Amino acid sequence: MTVPAAACLEEKNPAPTEISDAVHTHFVKSLSDMKMETFVTRYCGLKSEDRGFAEKLFGSAYEGLDQDEEFTLLRMSIMVPDIKESVDWVIENARLKEDGDEWESISLKRFVINVRTRFPATRSVLDGAYLNRIETLFQSAVDAIRNNEDAVDRKISEADRQIADYEKQIEQLRWAVESMKDERRDYRVMRQTLEAEQ
């Protein structure tokens, strides 16, 4: 683990207020032992309440697991609030992130259901109320992007209307030019007729 990652874990002590010291200590130790800096970075980048949620989720189901399963739970516990923050970002910015992050494409609800299936004890945290909240959250993200889509649709319609107006004006100008050409020809003939009399 690099110095910044290790320092990050140190900075996150003590435990979030709703998390016991025992769960927090075990969480931080497992995160360090897993030696996957990406997840350390993800954890450390979470908002305070989301770090607390990750630890609470981990604490609900880690007892009795072997190390491989514990590491899987640990990764999932960090990914749930991380994806949730990505959805929050979509709602705030009304667009998807474009940083090539594969986690952005995972359906939060589908992922949460997978966590609940893999580790049934997590259902005490990922309960029906939580599923309803993320359903609402995702709908808000969809609505935010749809609002932008509708706004662009309106701009396109207005631009199409302006184009139609310009095309009508251009057609009218073409007819006016043709009429002026006829008028010019008449004057030219008149001039040439007078010049011939000189």
N, C-alpha and C positions, 0 to 999 in steps of 0.2 A: 504494500500500500504506500502511495506517495505521501510526502509530508503534508500537503494540503488536505488530503482525504483524512489522514489520521487526526490532523488538527481540527477538522470539521467535527469529527465525532466527539472530541474533547469539548468543543465549544457548545455542543448540544446538551451537555450535562448541566444541571441535574435533570431528573426525569420530568416530563410534562406533568402538570399538577394532577391530572386524573389517572396517571399511571403509577403503579407501585414501584418503589426503588428496585425490587427484585426483578420484576418484568423488564424494566428499563435496562438494568445491568446486563441481563441475559440477552436482550435484544441487541445492545451495542456490542457485546462480546461476539455474538453469532455473526453480526454484520462484519465485524473485523476478521473473524475466523474464515468467513466465506471467501475473502480475498477477491471480491468482485467490485472494483472501484466504481464501475458505472452505477451500481446500486447505492453505494455510499454517497456518490454525487447527487443521485436522485433524491435520496432521503434528506440530505443536507439542504437541498434546494426547495424542499417543501415549506409551506407556511407552517407556523407553529401548531395550529390546530390540526393540520393534516399530518404532521409528524406524530402528534399525539394519537391520531386515528390509526396510523400505521402500527404503532406500538400496541394500542388497544386490540387491534385485529390480531396481531401476532400473539399477544398474551392470552387471547381467548382459546387458542388451540395448540400451543407449542408443547405442552406437557405430554410426555410419553412418546414423542416422535423420535425416530432415529435421526442422525445428523443430516442425511440427504433430504429426508422429508421436511425437517426443520428449515433447511436452507430454501427449499421450494416454497414453504409457507412464508418465509421471510421475504423472498422476492415478490411473491404475490401481495403481501401486506404493504409493500412499498408501492407496487404498481397501481393498486386500487386508488389511493388518493392522488397519485401522480397523474393517472388518466383523468381523474375527476378535475384536477386543476387545469388540464388541457381543455376539457369541456368548458370550464369557467372562462378560459381564454377565448374560446370560440364565441361564447355569448357576449363577452366584452368587445371583441373586435369584429364580430360578424363575418368571420372567414376562417378557413382551416389554416393551421400552421403549414409552412412550406419549407421545413428544415430537414425533410427526409427521415424524420424520426418514426420508426415503425410502430412505436407504442401509440401514436396519434390515431392509427387506423383501427385500433381494437375497440369493439363495442363495449362500453363500460358495463352495461347490464349483462351482456353475455359473459363477460369476464367474471363479474361478481357471482353469477350463477355457477360458473366453473369452480370458483374458489369454495363456494358453499357445498358443492358436490364433492370436491376433493377433500375438504376438511369440514365435516358437518358441525363441529363445535363452533365454527365461525358464524353460524347462523344467529348466535346470541348478539352479534354486532351487525352482521349483514342480514337484518331481519326484513320483514315485509315492509315496514315503514321506510327503511333505507332504500329498498328496491323502488318504492313509489317516488321517493325523492329524486333518485337518479333518472327515473322515467320522466319526471317533470323537468329535470335539468336538461336532459337530451332534447326534449320538446322545445325548451327555451332556445337551445342552440340552433335547432332546425328553424324556428321562427325568426331568429335573428338573421340567419342567412337568407331565408325566404324574403324578409323585408328588404334586404339589399337587392335581391334578385328582382323584386317587384319595382323597386326604385329605378333600377337600370332599365327594366321593361318600359317604364313611363318615359325615361329619357330617350329610348329608342323610338317610341311612338312619336314623341315631340320632334325628334330629328327627322323621322320619315315625313311628318307633316310639313316641316320646313323645306325638305327636299322637294316635295310635291309642289309647294308654293313656288320655289325657285324654278322648277321645271316649267311650271305654267308661265312664269314671268319670262323665262328664256324663249318659250314658244311664241309668246306675244311679241317679244323683241324681234324674233326671226321674221314674223309677219310684217312688223313695222319696217324692218330693214328692206324686205322685198318691195313693200309699197314705196319706200323712199328711193329704191333703185329705179322703179318705174317713173317716179317723179323726176329723178335726175336725168333719165333717158329723154323725157319730154323736153326738159330744159336744154339738154345737149343738142337735140334736133333743132330747137328754136334758135340757139346760138349759131349752129352751123348754117342754118337757112339765111340768117342775117349776114354772116360772114361771106356767104356765096354771092350776096347782092353787092358787096363792096367792089 
